[in-house]
Amino acid sequence: MSRGVHRRRRIIDLLQAPEIGANVTVTGWVKTARFSKNVSFAHIMDGSTPKTVQVVFKAELAESMKAELGVGSAVRVQGTWVASKGGKQDVEVLADDVEIVGSSDASEYPLQRKRTSMEHLRTIAHLRPRTNTHQAVFRVRNRLAWEIHRYFQERGFLWMHTPIITGSDAEGAGEVFPLANAPEFFGHPAFLTVSGQLEVECFAQSHCDVYTFGPTFRAENSNTPRHAAEFWMIEPEMAFATLDDVIAMAEEFLKFVVGNTHEALADDFAFFDQRIDKGVFGAVKEALSQPFARVTYREAQEILAASGRDFEYPIGFGTSMQAEHERFLAEEHFGRPVFVTNYPREQKPFYMLLDDDEQTVACTDLLVPRVGELLGGSAREHRLDKLDSQFVFTDTDPAHLWWYRDLRRFGSTPHGGFGLGFERLVLWVTGMKNIRDVLPFPRTPGNAEF
């Protein structure tokens, strides 16, 4: 007969239903500890909630713990739930026994400083998940991911695992990580994927509604707060769909995912509101409470021209929309998220549906306050002759995309989807300023140590 496995109770569960007088076991890490003549206690966290459990030591236990119980120590505490005599918590644990599962020398523990910069924390990425900020960031990141899957799964989308190693550069920008031994191993060049879109399109032509959610890679030597070499992308694709369908889904998707995450993690968003970016919770909630705006690229350029602003980068039809333009539109002109559609053909990849004027393509970028571009999507070019003309126009070699052309030969349908950078979504909802601080182990130029 097999022995049962004893599972600890998470702090979040203990705090939700405390039973005064009950015997409890708390496991976690020492956040703070204080030993004095009158009272000795420690605060224990386990990552399940921003709240800690206060553990009070009886005099004889405090004496034995004082020299051993350092901040950062991993502990298992057994004791009794009692009403707290302090004003900061309703209940606390009166400890009967404390086991130091993993000791920590407080004099050397890197998180002892009261104020530690985000830049410094990036150098100790293995320990920064214990800080209040990163505890909250990664709970939000987890919940957003869960809600993303929930949104698609409840609507009949199938999750497709597209390859990380690929022979195609979906964006055509050439900013790919080549695999050194690929020609010998595969017989042709191969790269780390920049997008799963082309592959997931295959499944849209067999299963209608599909999505991929996984890591992607760009070898762009950029040190901006919005770019990383490794990041995660959400890429749904729908058969028998138009650009209007893509835009409608994108708006519904964001309102569902962020709204549910707000509701589930109220304490964490209160932290971001108070400590990271005052008012971020209300600003995002307000943005989600109203319809998103929508303008064409031409209309957006006219708005920029009429603004009277002296922008650093040029404006006008044919110019690239820069972050300063995107933020002006979303933050100041519209004051809410805005879909900008129908960009010039030369600014976008080969796979986007060519408009009737053959000057623009049926695409959209969603711009949001503070972040700028959050997602990009389009109707895909499903007509073989137009796709071939797009290959020529964008100087894309179709030789390695023969299978993509085949999709247009055998039962092609109008279809479309979008790509959303997961970390930019985390930045938007939390108010964090740098993509490096919402990735578990950021990969940026000169940084792949952990």
VENZIQUI-V623828 format. One record per residue. RES is the residue in one small letter. PHI is phi in radians with two decimals (NA if undefined). Layout:
[[RES | PHI] [RES | PHI]]
This chain:
[[m | NA] [s | -1.34] [r | -1.45] [g | -1.21] [v | -1.67] [h | -1.40] [r | -1.86] [r | -1.17] [r | -1.70] [r | -1.17] [i | -1.06] [i | -1.05] [d | -1.30] [l | -1.07] [l | -1.28] [q | -1.33] [a | -2.49] [p | -1.23] [e | -1.97] [i | -1.00] [g | 1.62] [a | -1.33] [n | -1.42] [v | -2.34] [t | -2.14] [v | -2.06] [t | -2.14] [g | 2.87] [w | -2.12] [v | -1.28] [k | -1.47] [t | -2.51] [a | -2.54] [r | -2.45] [f | -2.17] [s | -2.59] [k | -1.13] [n | -1.48] [v | -2.64] [s | -2.31] [f | -2.73] [a | -2.44] [h | -1.84] [i | -1.96] [m | -2.15] [d | -2.33] [g | 1.51] [s | -1.41] [t | -2.76] [p | -1.21] [k | -1.45] [t | -1.97] [v | -1.82] [q | -1.51] [v | -1.94] [v | -1.77] [f | -1.79] [k | -1.16] [a | -0.97] [e | -1.19] [l | -1.27] [a | -1.05] [e | -1.10] [s | -1.35] [m | -1.48] [k | -0.93] [a | -1.46] [e | -1.89] [l | -1.54] [g | -1.57] [v | -1.02] [g | 1.70] [s | -1.15] [a | -1.59] [v | -2.37] [r | -2.19] [v | -1.98] [q | -2.03] [g | -3.06] [t | -2.17] [w | -1.21] [v | -2.37] [a | -1.17] [s | -1.39] [k | -1.50] [g | -1.53] [g | -1.72] [k | -1.61] [q | -2.60] [d | -1.45] [v | -2.29] [e | -2.64] [v | -1.81] [l | -1.60] [a | -1.31] [d | -1.74] [d | -2.65] [v | -2.23] [e | -1.83] [i | -1.48] [v | -1.31] [g | -2.51] [s | -1.33] [s | -2.56] [d | -1.41] [a | -1.05] [s | -1.21] [e | -1.99] [y | -1.13] [p | -1.17] [l | -1.72] [q | -1.29] [r | -1.11] [k | -1.20] [r | -2.15] [t | -2.22] [s | -1.23] [m | -1.06] [e | -1.08] [h | -1.14] [l | -1.07] [r | -1.13] [t | -1.43] [i | -2.24] [a | -1.08] [h | -1.33] [l | -1.95] [r | -1.11] [p | -1.05] [r | -1.53] [t | -1.33] [n | -1.00] [t | -1.11] [h | -1.35] [q | -0.98] [a | -1.20] [v | -0.98] [f | -1.43] [r | -1.21] [v | -1.15] [r | -1.01] [n | -1.07] [r | -1.19] [l | -1.03] [a | -1.07] [w | -1.12] [e | -1.18] [i | -1.07] [h | -1.09] [r | -1.06] [y | -0.98] [f | -1.24] [q | -1.14] [e | -1.25] [r | -1.92] [g | 1.45] [f | -1.31] [l | -1.76] [w | -1.47] [m | -1.86] [h | -1.61] [t | -1.44] [p | -1.22] [i | -1.49] [i | -1.70] [t | -2.48] [g | -1.73] [s | -2.14] [d | -1.79] [a | -1.06] [e | -1.56] [g | 1.24] [a | -1.59] [g | 1.37] [e | -1.59] [v | -2.11] [f | -1.63] [p | -1.32] [l | -1.57] [a | -1.03] [n | -1.71] [a | -1.05] [p | -1.02] [e | -1.26] [f | -1.41] [f | -1.70] [g | 1.56] [h | -2.84] [p | -1.09] [a | -2.54] [f | -2.47] [l | -1.28] [t | -1.15] [v | -1.72] [s | -3.01] [g | -1.66] [q | -1.07] [l | -1.04] [e | -1.21] [v | -1.22] [e | -1.05] [c | -1.03] [f | -1.38] [a | -1.13] [q | -1.52] [s | -2.34] [h | -2.14] [c | 1.23] [d | -2.01] [v | -2.46] [y | -2.71] [t | -2.23] [f | -2.53] [g | -2.93] [p | -1.30] [t | -2.36] [f | -2.42] [r | -2.30] [a | -1.57] [e | -1.47] [n | -1.41] [s | -2.14] [n | -2.00] [t | -1.37] [p | -1.20] [r | -1.89] [h | -2.13] [a | -2.51] [a | -1.36] [e | -2.29] [f | -2.68] [w | -1.92] [m | -2.20] [i | -1.83] [e | -2.38] [p | -1.43] [e | -2.50] [m | -2.21] [a | -1.40] [f | 0.94] [a | -2.27] [t | -1.94] [l | -1.05] [d | -1.06] [d | -1.13] [v | -1.09] [i | -1.12] [a | -1.09] [m | -1.15] [a | -1.05] [e | -1.18] [e | -1.06] [f | -1.02] [l | -1.12] [k | -1.13] [f | -1.20] [v | -1.14] [v | -1.27] [g | -1.04] [n | -1.19] [t | -1.21] [h | -0.95] [e | -1.16] [a | -1.33] [l | -2.17] [a | -1.03] [d | -1.14] [d | -1.18] [f | -1.24] [a | -1.12] [f | -1.09] [f | -1.07] [d | -1.13] [q | -1.56] [r | -1.89] [i | -1.87] [d | -2.62] [k | -1.01] [g | 1.56] [v | -1.12] [f | -1.08] [g | -1.14] [a | -1.14] [v | -1.21] [k | -1.07] [e | -1.13] [a | -1.08] [l | -1.42] [s | -1.47] [q | -2.23] [p | -1.10] [f | -1.26] [a | -1.32] [r | -2.62] [v | -2.47] [t | -1.43] [y | -1.00] [r | -1.06] [e | -1.13] [a | -1.09] [q | -1.14] [e | -1.15] [i | -1.12] [l | -1.09] [a | -1.14] [a | -1.47] [s | -1.27] [g | 1.34] [r | -1.39] [d | -1.70] [f | -1.31] [e | -1.20] [y | -1.77] [p | -1.16] [i | -2.16] [g | 2.11] [f | -1.03] [g | 1.75] [t | -1.49] [s | -1.39] [m | -1.30] [q | -1.69] [a | -0.99] [e | -1.14] [h | -1.24] [e | -1.08] [r | -1.22] [f | -1.07] [l | -1.10] [a | -1.34] [e | -1.53] [e | -1.84] [h | -1.26] [f | -1.66] [g | 1.18] [r | -2.93] [p | -1.03] [v | -2.43] [f | -1.51] [v | -1.82] [t | -2.06] [n | 0.99] [y | -1.32] [p | -1.00] [r | -0.96] [e | -1.26] [q | -1.58] [k | -2.15] [p | -1.20] [f | -1.12] [y | -1.46] [m | -1.46] [l | -1.13] [l | -1.30] [d | -1.25] [d | -1.07] [d | -1.36] [e | 0.99] [q | -1.86] [t | -2.23] [v | -2.17] [a | -1.42] [c | -2.38] [t | -2.64] [d | -2.05] [l | -1.69] [l | -1.82] [v | -2.23] [p | -0.99] [r | 1.29] [v | -1.78] [g | 1.55] [e | -1.18] [l | -1.82] [l | -2.59] [g | -2.34] [g | -2.59] [s | -2.92] [a | -1.37] [r | -1.64] [e | -1.29] [h | -1.75] [r | -1.68] [l | -1.05] [d | -1.14] [k | -1.22] [l | -1.07] [d | -1.08] [s | -1.20] [q | -1.20] [f | -0.99] [v | -1.16] [f | -1.10] [t | -1.64] [d | 0.97] [t | -1.78] [d | -1.34] [p | -1.41] [a | -1.01] [h | -1.51] [l | -2.03] [w | -1.03] [w | -1.21] [y | -1.21] [r | -1.15] [d | -1.03] [l | -1.03] [r | -1.49] [r | -1.65] [f | -2.16] [g | 1.31] [s | -1.18] [t | -2.28] [p | -1.02] [h | -2.73] [g | -2.98] [g | -3.03] [f | -2.46] [g | -2.14] [l | -2.12] [g | -1.29] [f | -1.01] [e | -1.15] [r | -1.15] [l | -1.12] [v | -1.08] [l | -1.02] [w | -1.09] [v | -1.39] [t | -1.69] [g | 1.47] [m | -1.09] [k | -1.76] [n | -2.33] [i | -1.04] [r | -1.10] [d | -1.67] [v | -2.11] [l | -1.75] [p | -0.99] [f | -2.39] [p | -1.13] [r | -1.97] [t | -2.36] [p | -0.90] [g | 1.44] [n | -2.42] [a | -2.60] [e | -1.31] [f | -1.49]]
